Amino acid sequence: MTGVISGSGQWAYVAAAYGLTMFLTGAVLWTSWRAMTKAEKRSDALRRNRK
């Protein structure tokens, strides 16, 4: 059957897919964390200026 991955190539594909998923998930989490810390700093600065 054409188009079907078989043998050890199948597991290499699965490992690559999991690796890519973990890498991209980490990138999204890191980017979100950075945005959150910047927003918190801006919020704190606005509160200080308000008093």
C-alpha positions as a Python dict, from the first residue, in 0.01 Angstrom:
ca = {
    (1, 'M'): (0, 0, 0),
    (2, 'T'): (151, 335, -98),
    (3, 'G'): (159, 628, 140),
    (4, 'V'): (176, 414, 454),
    (5, 'I'): (478, 439, 681),
    (6, 'S'): (592, 97, 799),
    (7, 'G'): (874, -58, 994),
    (8, 'S'): (1117, 153, 1192),
    (9, 'G'): (1029, 459, 983),
    (10, 'Q'): (691, 460, 1153),
    (11, 'W'): (846, 505, 1496),
    (12, 'A'): (1085, 772, 1372),
    (13, 'Y'): (785, 962, 1241),
    (14, 'V'): (600, 922, 1573),
    (15, 'A'): (908, 1035, 1770),
    (16, 'A'): (953, 1337, 1542),
    (17, 'A'): (586, 1430, 1576),
    (18, 'Y'): (602, 1410, 1956),
    (19, 'G'): (926, 1605, 1962),
    (20, 'L'): (784, 1880, 1742),
    (21, 'T'): (469, 1895, 1954),
    (22, 'M'): (669, 1928, 2276),
    (23, 'F'): (896, 2194, 2126),
    (24, 'L'): (607, 2404, 1996),
    (25, 'T'): (413, 2365, 2321),
    (26, 'G'): (718, 2486, 2511),
    (27, 'A'): (754, 2782, 2274),
    (28, 'V'): (390, 2883, 2326),
    (29, 'L'): (420, 2850, 2705),
    (30, 'W'): (742, 3054, 2710),
    (31, 'T'): (594, 3327, 2489),
    (32, 'S'): (279, 3343, 2701),
    (33, 'W'): (481, 3362, 3021),
    (34, 'R'): (693, 3646, 2883),
    (35, 'A'): (382, 3839, 2776),
    (36, 'M'): (225, 3785, 3120),
    (37, 'T'): (532, 3916, 3304),
    (38, 'K'): (547, 4225, 3081),
    (39, 'A'): (176, 4291, 3140),
    (40, 'E'): (222, 4256, 3516),
    (41, 'K'): (509, 4504, 3510),
    (42, 'R'): (297, 4754, 3314),
    (43, 'S'): (7, 4703, 3558),
    (44, 'D'): (231, 4758, 3857),
    (45, 'A'): (375, 5075, 3701),
    (46, 'L'): (24, 5211, 3637),
    (47, 'R'): (-76, 5141, 3998),
    (48, 'R'): (233, 5320, 4129),
    (49, 'N'): (159, 5623, 3909),
    (50, 'R'): (-202, 5635, 4020),
    (51, 'K'): (-121, 5683, 4391),
}
